Amino acid sequence: MIALLQRVSEARVRIDGRVVGEIGRGLLVLVCAERGDCDADADKLLAKLLKLRIFADEAGKMNRSMQDVEGALLIVSQFTLAADCNGGNRPSFSAAAPPDEGRRRYEHFVAEARRRHPRVETGEFAAMMQVELVNDGPVTIPMRVPPADSGAGSSSA
């Protein structure tokens, strides 16, 4: 699974002009399921992002996690994170999970986030959305959890 985390002071998602998800301080999480991902991959990604120390402590150092600052999550599906731009001028999205599988992974990720964290908002899977944010820092961090069956390890941060 792939995620792009943006530390925000505020963020919202609109569909057809109406706000469907909105947060104050926290993380905007753009998330993409790739072919071969499973629920365990989503769980691993979620556990990592909830504990990632990217919020400032009293000394101004990035030393506090989402859980420490009691921030909110705004989770938005974004299959374009799987884009491969190496083959020409049109990106390929063949690494992204097919829509039904992507929806299952996204819904699992959101359900687990709601189970593990008190403040979770979302966009809408496969909808045309407008995402507004005020990036705090700015801090933007890409994360990737290789599929559990790939045999690849992940690096620690």
Contacts in CASP RR format, 6 or more apart in sequence:
PFRMAT RR
TARGET T0000
AUTHOR 0000-0000-0000
METHOD contacts of the structure
MODEL  1
MIALLQRVSEARVRIDGRVVGEIGRGLLVLVCAERGDCDADADKLLAKLL
KLRIFADEAGKMNRSMQDVEGALLIVSQFTLAADCNGGNRPSFSAAAPPD
EGRRRYEHFVAEARRRHPRVETGEFAAMMQVELVNDGPVTIPMRVPPADS
GAGSSSA
1 31 0 8 1.000
1 32 0 8 1.000
1 33 0 8 1.000
1 34 0 8 1.000
1 37 0 8 1.000
1 41 0 8 1.000
1 42 0 8 1.000
1 45 0 8 1.000
1 105 0 8 1.000
1 109 0 8 1.000
1 144 0 8 1.000
1 145 0 8 1.000
2 31 0 8 1.000
2 32 0 8 1.000
2 34 0 8 1.000
2 81 0 8 1.000
2 82 0 8 1.000
2 142 0 8 1.000
2 143 0 8 1.000
2 144 0 8 1.000
3 29 0 8 1.000
3 30 0 8 1.000
3 31 0 8 1.000
3 32 0 8 1.000
3 45 0 8 1.000
3 49 0 8 1.000
3 81 0 8 1.000
3 142 0 8 1.000
3 143 0 8 1.000
3 144 0 8 1.000
4 29 0 8 1.000
4 30 0 8 1.000
4 78 0 8 1.000
4 81 0 8 1.000
4 140 0 8 1.000
4 141 0 8 1.000
4 142 0 8 1.000
4 143 0 8 1.000
5 27 0 8 1.000
5 28 0 8 1.000
5 29 0 8 1.000
5 49 0 8 1.000
5 52 0 8 1.000
5 54 0 8 1.000
5 139 0 8 1.000
5 140 0 8 1.000
5 141 0 8 1.000
5 142 0 8 1.000
5 143 0 8 1.000
6 27 0 8 1.000
6 28 0 8 1.000
6 29 0 8 1.000
6 30 0 8 1.000
6 133 0 8 1.000
6 135 0 8 1.000
6 138 0 8 1.000
6 139 0 8 1.000
6 140 0 8 1.000
6 141 0 8 1.000
7 26 0 8 1.000
7 27 0 8 1.000
7 54 0 8 1.000
7 55 0 8 1.000
7 135 0 8 1.000
7 136 0 8 1.000
7 137 0 8 1.000
7 138 0 8 1.000
7 139 0 8 1.000
7 140 0 8 1.000
8 23 0 8 1.000
8 24 0 8 1.000
8 25 0 8 1.000
8 26 0 8 1.000
8 27 0 8 1.000
8 28 0 8 1.000
8 74 0 8 1.000
8 133 0 8 1.000
8 134 0 8 1.000
8 135 0 8 1.000
8 136 0 8 1.000
9 24 0 8 1.000
9 25 0 8 1.000
9 134 0 8 1.000
9 136 0 8 1.000
10 22 0 8 1.000
10 23 0 8 1.000
10 24 0 8 1.000
10 25 0 8 1.000
10 133 0 8 1.000
10 134 0 8 1.000
11 22 0 8 1.000
11 23 0 8 1.000
11 24 0 8 1.000
11 26 0 8 1.000
11 28 0 8 1.000
11 74 0 8 1.000
11 131 0 8 1.000
11 132 0 8 1.000
11 133 0 8 1.000
11 134 0 8 1.000
12 19 0 8 1.000
12 21 0 8 1.000
12 22 0 8 1.000
12 23 0 8 1.000
12 74 0 8 1.000
12 131 0 8 1.000
12 132 0 8 1.000
12 133 0 8 1.000
13 19 0 8 1.000
13 20 0 8 1.000
13 21 0 8 1.000
13 22 0 8 1.000
13 74 0 8 1.000
13 76 0 8 1.000
13 121 0 8 1.000
13 122 0 8 1.000
13 123 0 8 1.000
13 124 0 8 1.000
13 129 0 8 1.000
13 130 0 8 1.000
13 131 0 8 1.000
13 132 0 8 1.000
14 20 0 8 1.000
14 129 0 8 1.000
14 130 0 8 1.000
14 131 0 8 1.000
14 132 0 8 1.000
15 123 0 8 1.000
15 124 0 8 1.000
15 127 0 8 1.000
15 128 0 8 1.000
15 129 0 8 1.000
15 130 0 8 1.000
17 130 0 8 1.000
20 122 0 8 1.000
20 123 0 8 1.000
20 124 0 8 1.000
20 129 0 8 1.000
21 74 0 8 1.000
21 121 0 8 1.000
21 122 0 8 1.000
21 123 0 8 1.000
22 74 0 8 1.000
22 121 0 8 1.000
23 71 0 8 1.000
23 72 0 8 1.000
23 73 0 8 1.000
23 74 0 8 1.000
23 119 0 8 1.000
23 121 0 8 1.000
24 71 0 8 1.000
24 72 0 8 1.000
25 69 0 8 1.000
25 71 0 8 1.000
25 72 0 8 1.000
25 136 0 8 1.000
26 55 0 8 1.000
26 66 0 8 1.000
26 69 0 8 1.000
26 71 0 8 1.000
26 72 0 8 1.000
26 73 0 8 1.000
26 74 0 8 1.000
26 136 0 8 1.000
27 49 0 8 1.000
27 66 0 8 1.000
27 71 0 8 1.000
27 72 0 8 1.000
27 73 0 8 1.000
27 74 0 8 1.000
28 74 0 8 1.000
28 76 0 8 1.000
28 131 0 8 1.000
28 133 0 8 1.000
29 49 0 8 1.000
29 73 0 8 1.000
29 74 0 8 1.000
29 75 0 8 1.000
29 76 0 8 1.000
30 76 0 8 1.000
30 77 0 8 1.000
30 78 0 8 1.000
30 81 0 8 1.000
31 45 0 8 1.000
31 75 0 8 1.000
31 76 0 8 1.000
31 77 0 8 1.000
31 78 0 8 1.000
31 81 0 8 1.000
31 106 0 8 1.000
31 109 0 8 1.000
32 77 0 8 1.000
32 78 0 8 1.000
32 79 0 8 1.000
32 80 0 8 1.000
32 81 0 8 1.000
32 82 0 8 1.000
32 96 0 8 1.000
32 97 0 8 1.000
33 42 0 8 1.000
33 79 0 8 1.000
33 96 0 8 1.000
33 97 0 8 1.000
33 101 0 8 1.000
33 102 0 8 1.000
33 104 0 8 1.000
33 105 0 8 1.000
33 106 0 8 1.000
34 82 0 8 1.000
34 95 0 8 1.000
34 96 0 8 1.000
34 97 0 8 1.000
34 147 0 8 1.000
35 94 0 8 1.000
35 95 0 8 1.000
35 96 0 8 1.000
35 97 0 8 1.000
35 98 0 8 1.000
35 101 0 8 1.000
36 97 0 8 1.000
36 101 0 8 1.000
36 147 0 8 1.000
36 149 0 8 1.000
37 97 0 8 1.000
37 101 0 8 1.000
37 105 0 8 1.000
37 147 0 8 1.000
38 105 0 8 1.000
38 147 0 8 1.000
38 148 0 8 1.000
38 149 0 8 1.000
39 105 0 8 1.000
39 108 0 8 1.000
40 148 0 8 1.000
41 105 0 8 1.000
41 145 0 8 1.000
41 146 0 8 1.000
41 147 0 8 1.000
41 148 0 8 1.000
42 105 0 8 1.000
42 108 0 8 1.000
42 109 0 8 1.000
42 112 0 8 1.000
43 112 0 8 1.000
44 145 0 8 1.000
44 148 0 8 1.000
44 154 0 8 1.000
45 109 0 8 1.000
45 143 0 8 1.000
45 145 0 8 1.000
46 109 0 8 1.000
46 112 0 8 1.000
46 113 0 8 1.000
46 116 0 8 1.000
47 116 0 8 1.000
48 143 0 8 1.000
48 145 0 8 1.000
48 157 0 8 1.000
49 66 0 8 1.000
49 143 0 8 1.000
50 65 0 8 1.000
50 66 0 8 1.000
50 67 0 8 1.000
50 116 0 8 1.000
50 117 0 8 1.000
51 65 0 8 1.000
51 66 0 8 1.000
51 67 0 8 1.000
52 65 0 8 1.000
52 66 0 8 1.000
52 141 0 8 1.000
52 157 0 8 1.000
53 62 0 8 1.000
53 63 0 8 1.000
53 64 0 8 1.000
53 65 0 8 1.000
53 68 0 8 1.000
54 62 0 8 1.000
54 65 0 8 1.000
54 139 0 8 1.000
54 141 0 8 1.000
55 62 0 8 1.000
55 63 0 8 1.000
55 64 0 8 1.000
55 65 0 8 1.000
55 66 0 8 1.000
55 68 0 8 1.000
55 69 0 8 1.000
56 62 0 8 1.000
56 63 0 8 1.000
56 64 0 8 1.000
57 63 0 8 1.000
57 64 0 8 1.000
62 139 0 8 1.000
66 73 0 8 1.000
66 117 0 8 1.000
67 117 0 8 1.000
70 118 0 8 1.000
70 119 0 8 1.000
71 119 0 8 1.000
72 119 0 8 1.000
72 120 0 8 1.000
72 121 0 8 1.000
73 113 0 8 1.000
73 117 0 8 1.000
73 119 0 8 1.000
73 120 0 8 1.000
73 121 0 8 1.000
74 121 0 8 1.000
74 122 0 8 1.000
74 123 0 8 1.000
75 106 0 8 1.000
75 109 0 8 1.000
75 110 0 8 1.000
75 113 0 8 1.000
75 120 0 8 1.000
75 121 0 8 1.000
75 122 0 8 1.000
75 123 0 8 1.000
76 122 0 8 1.000
76 123 0 8 1.000
76 129 0 8 1.000
76 131 0 8 1.000
77 102 0 8 1.000
77 106 0 8 1.000
77 123 0 8 1.000
77 125 0 8 1.000
77 126 0 8 1.000
79 93 0 8 1.000
79 96 0 8 1.000
79 97 0 8 1.000
79 102 0 8 1.000
80 91 0 8 1.000
80 93 0 8 1.000
81 96 0 8 1.000
82 93 0 8 1.000
82 95 0 8 1.000
82 96 0 8 1.000
83 91 0 8 1.000
83 92 0 8 1.000
83 93 0 8 1.000
84 91 0 8 1.000
84 92 0 8 1.000
84 93 0 8 1.000
84 94 0 8 1.000
84 95 0 8 1.000
85 91 0 8 1.000
85 92 0 8 1.000
96 102 0 8 1.000
97 105 0 8 1.000
99 126 0 8 1.000
102 125 0 8 1.000
103 125 0 8 1.000
103 126 0 8 1.000
106 125 0 8 1.000
107 125 0 8 1.000
110 120 0 8 1.000
110 122 0 8 1.000
113 120 0 8 1.000
114 120 0 8 1.000
123 129 0 8 1.000
144 154 0 8 1.000
145 154 0 8 1.000
146 152 0 8 1.000
146 153 0 8 1.000
146 154 0 8 1.000
END
